């Protein structure tokens, strides 16, 4: 595209419209990245947990926290802590979820923010455009209906653009939140199942080993 074309686009959309375009690109990138990541995590987890139930990995004994699936890493920490007793594990799963899925949590936060501010930015662009239209009309002696209609149409473009960005972003955000909550429930259920498998095989990962591997993961 030529410089003239870019200049025409900027003139038509205005600074707020261009900002909205950039926000839309960011929202699309975050949505695609988190969707693909969560799907990949779930597919890998189902395969690895099936191996765990068969006893092929000696009940998490060979787990490497650096390369482990985040869901499996959560279950490993839960089994290490709760395999010898039956305390409620829901609160600890919530904490481990925040620690192992911090990237996803941050991405969801950005999507929610974008879904909220996009319509407001669109409205801001429309108000600024209407101010420009009425200022231009005040400088001419004869009112021009065509000029007024054209100015209003251009000003409303940012509102439409903000809604076009906000609605799909909110839909993707809601989908990912439901999927993420499903992960949380699955982590609790599979943690209990993993504890049962370890007890059946009489193999329980040691707490000292878990602490050592966890410190290795968190070390810079």
Buried (B, 14 or more C-beta within 10 A) or exposed (E): EEEEEEEEEEEEBBEBBBBBBEBBEBBBEBBEEBBEBBEEBBEBBEEBBEEBBEEEBEBBBEBEBEEBBBBBBBBBBBBBBBBEEEEEBEEBBEEBBEBBBEEBBEBBEBBBBBBEBBBEBBBBBBBBBBEBBEEEBEEEEEEEEEEBEEBBEBBBBBBEBBBBBBEBBBEBBEBBEEBBEEBBEBBBEBBBBBBEBBBEEEBBBEEEEBEEBBEEBEEE
